Amino acid sequence: MGYSLSYWEKELYERYDLAVIGGGIVGVNAAITYKEKYPDQHVAIIERGTLPTGARTKNAGFTCIGSMTELLADAEENGWEQMLRVLAKRWSGLQALHIQVPEIEMDYHN
């Protein structure tokens, strides 16, 4: 037996081409990136509560590339080459984030 959507569910959900679960820095960035690539598409960001909570309000870890001890632990566990590849991706991601959200707006301090 299939599930059919109610009128209100159809009104709410069928108008979107993409639903992003979570309004944190990763979810919002995914929605922005999708809209840049597909400007005519409709995107919904679905958040658990009325206001964002949890990691989305404490996301300093997403605006850095890792502490020295974290990088050393990564190198020990995965080897120096792998750690450097991941570090390069983190740096690239941080630069992309700073383009999306200027440092002054995110109150970023290096």
Stockholm file with secondary structure:
# STOCKHOLM 1.0

chainA/1-110         MGYSLSYWEKELYERYDLAVIGGGIVGVNAAITYKEKYPDQHVAIIERGTLPTGARTKNAGFTCIGSMTELLADAEENGWEQMLRVLAKRWSGLQALHIQVPEIEMDYHN
#=GR chainA/1-110 SS CCCCCCHHHHHHHTTCSEEEECCSHHHHHHHHHHHHHCTTSCEEEECSSSSCCGGGGSCGGGGSCCCHHHHHHHHHHHCHHHHHHHHHHHHHHHHHHHHHSCHHHHTCCC
#=GC SS_cons         CCCCCCHHHHHHHTTCSEEEECCSHHHHHHHHHHHHHCTTSCEEEECSSSSCCGGGGSCGGGGSCCCHHHHHHHHHHHCHHHHHHHHHHHHHHHHHHHHHSCHHHHTCCC
//
